[in-house]
Amino acid sequence: PTTDLMPDCLGLLERLMLAQAQECFFERATADKKSPKVCAKLAAQIGTFYDEVTSALSKDTLIGHFEKPWISHIHLKQAEYKALALLHASAADRADEEANPNGFGEKVRSMSYN
């Protein structure tokens, strides 16, 4: 079969489409001003999907079948959504801290006792 019908390539394309579909949910969540925790979880999952795409791109059966600019774009999307996950997670932590000013100390104390 041609490269695009090989199992490795089909798996790569499946993960790519999942990442792109999840991006739509993320864009909607941010547009609807959903909580930072929700946005962070969505962005983290997109980053994970792009991790899977980049690992699939490094398989022997697929090396050389995709153009370098396309691979660079995938790496960019991977880094973008990992950064967005961290951004929204920090916003969620800040909101938690503002809601409960003693929360950070309580978190540290509970970690030290566990």
C-alpha positions as a printed Julia matrix, in Angstrom:
114×3 Matrix{Float64}:
   0.0    0.0    0.0
   0.97   3.62  -0.35
   2.51   5.46   2.6
  -0.72   7.25   3.48
  -2.49   3.9    4.0
   0.19   2.34   6.2
  -0.85   1.78   9.84
   1.81   4.18  11.18
   0.62   6.97   8.91
  -3.05   6.31   9.65
  -2.29   6.48  13.38
  -0.44   9.75  12.87
  -3.33  11.22  10.89
  -5.82  10.03  13.53
  -3.89  11.83  16.29
  -3.53  14.91  14.13
  -7.28  15.06  13.51
  -7.97  14.56  17.22
  -5.63  17.45  18.02
  -7.31  19.66  15.47
 -10.8   18.77  16.71
  -9.73  19.44  20.3
  -8.38  22.82  19.15
 -11.93  23.71  18.07
 -13.21  22.91  21.56
 -10.39  24.93  23.1
 -11.14  27.95  20.91
 -14.81  27.72  21.83
 -14.0   27.37  25.53
 -11.79  30.45  25.5
 -14.34  32.43  23.46
 -17.08  31.46  25.93
 -14.77  32.42  28.82
 -14.85  28.98  30.42
 -12.86  28.49  33.59
  -9.06  28.49  33.36
  -9.03  24.9   34.66
 -11.14  23.72  31.73
  -8.99  25.64  29.24
  -5.81  24.27  30.82
  -7.05  20.69  30.57
  -8.08  21.12  26.94
  -4.76  22.73  25.99
  -2.8   20.03  27.82
  -4.68  17.31  25.93
  -3.99  19.04  22.61
  -0.3   19.18  23.54
  -0.41  15.45  24.28
  -2.0   14.71  20.92
   0.72  16.74  19.19
   3.34  14.83  21.24
   1.92  11.63  19.77
   2.01  13.1   16.26
   5.67  14.11  16.61
   6.64  10.69  17.95
   4.84   9.06  15.02
   6.73  11.32  12.61
  10.01   9.88  13.88
   9.09   6.28  13.03
  11.29   4.66  10.41
   8.36   4.03   8.08
   7.44   7.75   7.96
  10.82   9.49   7.96
  11.2   11.44   4.74
   7.53  11.27   3.74
   6.54  14.64   5.2
   7.96  18.02   4.24
  10.14  19.8    6.77
   7.93  22.95   7.01
   4.95  20.75   7.88
   6.92  18.96  10.59
   8.08  22.33  11.94
   4.47  23.48  12.06
   3.53  20.43  14.13
   6.38  21.18  16.56
   5.16  24.77  16.8
   1.6   23.66  17.6
   2.95  21.24  20.2
   4.88  24.0   21.97
   1.99  26.47  21.61
  -0.53  24.28  23.37
   1.86  23.2   26.09
   2.49  26.9   26.8
  -1.24  27.67  26.72
  -1.85  24.82  29.17
   0.68  26.35  31.57
  -0.79  29.82  31.1
  -4.32  28.72  31.9
  -3.17  26.49  34.77
  -1.39  29.46  36.34
  -4.54  31.57  35.9
  -6.53  28.83  37.63
  -4.0   28.73  40.48
  -4.18  32.51  40.82
  -8.0   32.38  40.94
  -7.82  29.68  43.62
  -5.34  31.76  45.6
  -7.55  34.86  45.39
 -10.58  32.85  46.5
  -8.65  31.36  49.41
  -5.62  33.5   50.37
  -4.39  30.83  52.79
  -4.76  28.11  50.18
  -1.13  28.02  49.1
   0.08  27.55  52.65
  -2.51  24.86  53.19
  -1.37  23.06  50.04
   2.26  23.1   51.18
   1.31  21.97  54.68
  -0.81  19.09  53.35
   2.0   17.98  51.06
   4.5   17.97  53.91
   2.25  15.81  56.08
   1.48  13.24  53.38
